[in-house]
Amino acid sequence: MKKVEAIIRPEKLREVIEALRTINVTGFTVTQAQGRGQQKNTTGVYRGKSYTVNLHHKIKIEIVVSNHKVQETIQTLIRTAQTGEMGDGKIFVSTIEEMYNIRTGEPDETIDELM
């Protein structure tokens, strides 16, 4: 099993979720995040005062998939989240050693059954 973590632009979330559904990836966690990469600071004005934004709003999607589903998941994320502009995000892939069901306390192998 692999964990695929994607940091994407907030405005791409709905499109990414729909694309994941089309490849039968239905289980994931979505978290609001702030971060900084190569994007430059931006300046805004609120009530007549200027301020600098050095952390950009992002969305973090965490998906656990079986090994044979990893590349399809990555390609789907790239295809739907990519704008071609700086700040599109990153994808990280890591190995999942074990998984447990909290309700039962038992090891959980259902990810391979679902995918």
Protein Blocks (a to p, Z undefined) as FASTA:
>chain_A
ZZddddddfklmmmmmmmmmmnopabdcddddddddfbccddddeehiacddfbdcdddd
dddddfklmmmmmmmmmmmmpgoiahibpcdddddfbdcdfklopacfklmmmZZ
